[in-house]
């Protein structure tokens, strides 16, 4: 049996849970994290730094390091304002059409049907909007929350890096898990939860780069344990960072 058929059988059996990155939202007309970082750099870095240097900085730097530095220097959250582009009501105010795509709808429907959580590093509300469209009840769980319980009757959307909006759906930079001081803290309860889940189901990465420093290093370590099921990685671009990361954890 080839890899495609093997993965298909795992999906049909409900034996897969999803870990989604920002790549799945490109088709929803949302900017990439890199694009937001690049625009922020153009605003906040000194004009003495030319555009090529700014691009090089954005390509090399961990985004959380950048934002932590800017927040530390300015003592405000102003550098996070461009993340408003992910906020539904901000999009509507500017006449932008951003809506859940097939990936969001499929992952929501599949996860609810198989009583599985969705893990995502995304700040946007595409999964929430997909649930509203499909009339599926859900809970949003943030990094400071406890992981979902196994017998939950609603779909758990676990936004492990935070969310663009607070629990009232209002834009709030306080809910973004973007600064290095936050993201370098070992979030033990969520790491343990992922490890336990990986022992029961196949983890499927989709639209995910593997560049974060608070989850992927632990996931890569878990992948080498005998009791953990094989990882599946859906990636459109051979040779990019996620392609390299997929090989680190021996993903199909």
N, C-alpha and C positions, 0 to 999 in steps of 0.2 A: 504494500500500500504506500503511495507517495505521500509527501507532506500535506498536500492540499486535501486529499481525502481523509487523512488522519485528523487534521484540524477540523474539517467539516463534521466528522463523526463526534468529536468532542463538543462542538456547538450544539448539535442535535440532541446530545445526551444531557444538555444543561450543565456541563462540567467545566464551564469557563466563567471567570469574572473579569471585568474590564477595569483597566487603569488608563485613563485618558489624559492626553496632553493637549496643548493649544493647537496642534496640527489639525485636529478634527474640526476646528471652528473656522478654518480658512474659507471653506466653501459656504460659510454663513455670512461672508462679507465682513469678517472681523479681522483686525490687524494682528500680526504675530507679535509675540513678546519682544522680539528683536526690533521690530518696527517702532514700537512704543518707546523702547530704550533709546533708539537712534534719534527720534524726535526730541526726547527729553534731553539728550546730550547736546543737541543743537541749541537748546534754550539755556541750559545751565552751565555748560563748559565755556571757558573764556574764549573771546573772539580771536585771540592770538593762536588758537589751535585750529588748523585748517580742516576742511571736510574729510580729507583722506585720513588724517590722524584720528579724527572722531570716529570714523568707520572702523579703524583698526582697534581703537579702545573698546568699542561696542562688541567687536568680534571676539576679543580676548577676555574681557572682564566678566565675572559672574554678576548677573544683574543685581543680585541682592547686595553685593559689595558696593556697586555704584550708588544704589539708592540709600544705603546706610551712610555712605560718605556725604552725599548731598544733604540728607536730613540732618546729619550731625553738624554740618557747616551752617545751614540756614535756620536750624531749629524750627522748621515748619514742615508740613506735609505737602507743600506746593508742588514739589517734584512728582507727586503721584497723580496730579490732576489729569494728565493725559490718559490715565486708565479709565477716565470717565467714558472714553470711546466704547468701552465694553458695557456700559450701563444703558439699559433699554430705553429709559425715558430721555436720556441725552441723545440717543440715536434718533428717536422720534422727533425731538425738537429740531434736529437738523435735516429731517426728511430722509434719513437713511433707512433702508430696508435690510434688517439683519434678523434672520429667523433660523430656527433649528433645521439642520439638514438631515439627510437620510441616516447618517451615522448616529446622530443624537437620538433620533426616533427609534432606530433599531436597538441601540444599547439600552434605552429606557424600557422598551417593550420586553426585550429579552431578560433583562435583570429582574423586572417585576414578575414575569412569568415564572422564573426559576428561584425567586426569593433570594436574590443576591444583591449585595451593595454595589454602587458605582464609586470607584475611587478616582478622583481627578485633582490635578494641580491647577486647573483653570479657575480664573476669577469670574468668568462670564456666567450668564444665567441661561445658557442654551439648554442645559438638561432640565432645569426648572420649567422653561417654556415648553419643552417637548412633553413634559408630564402634564402640563395644563392642556396642551393640544389633544393629548390622548386620554384625558380625564383620569389620570393616575395620581393617587395621593402620595405625597413624599415628605420626608424630613431632610433639612439641610444640617449637616454636621460639620463644624469648624474645628481647626486644630486644637482649640482649648476644650472641646467637648469630648465626652467619652465615646468610643466606638459603638456601633449599633449592636443590639442584642440579636441573637439568632432567630428568635420567634417574632420579630417585628412584623406588623401587619401592613406597614407602609414601606415604600421604596426609600432606601437610605442613600442620599447623595452626599458623599464624604469629600468635602472640599478641603483637602489636607494642607493647602497653602493659603486658605482664606477665600473671601468672596468680595465681589465688587459692591455688594449691597448688604445691609444689615438684615436682621430677621423681619423687619417691616418692609423690606424691599427698597429701602432708601440708600442712595449712594453714601458710602462711609469709608474713608481711607483707613480708619482704625481696624477694619476687618481684613485688610490686605496683609498677607504674611510675607512681606517683601524685604524687610531689613535683615541684615546678616546676623544681628544679635538675636533675632527670633529664630531664624531658620537653622542656625548652627546648634541650637539647643536640641538635645536628643529627645524626641517626642516618643518616649518609651512605650506608652500605652498603644499608640498607633502602629509602631514598629512590631510590637508583639502581636497585635491584631492581624497585621498583614502576614506575618510568619505563620500564624495558625490557619489563616485562610488559604495560603499557598500549599499547605499540607492536605487540604481537602479538595481544592479546585485548581484548574490551570489558570494562571495569571496571563491575561492577554493585554499587552501594551498596544495602544493605538494613538497615533498622532503625538507621540511622546519622544523627547530627545534623550532622556537619561542623563541630563546635565546637572540635575539638582543634587545637592550635597547632603540632604537630610533624609532621603529615602532610598535612592538607587544604590548607594554603596552597601546598604544593609540587604536590599533585595538581591544584589549580586552575590553576597555571602550566603544568603538563604538558598540560592539556586544550586549551590554545591552540596547541599544536604540530601541524603538519600530519601528522607521522608517527604521532601517537597516535590510536587508534580512539575513536569516540564513547563517552561514558559513559552508562550506564543507571542510573536512580535510582528505587528502589521506595519509595514514601512514602504513608502512609495519611492524612496530615493536610495539607490545603492551607493555605498561609500561615504554617506554623510555621518554625522556624529551618532545618530541613533542606530545606524547600521553597525557601527563599531561597538556601541554599547550592547547591542543584541548578541554579539559574539562573546562578549565578556561573561554573560550569564548563560551561554549555551542555548539560546532560544531557537525555536523552530520558526 
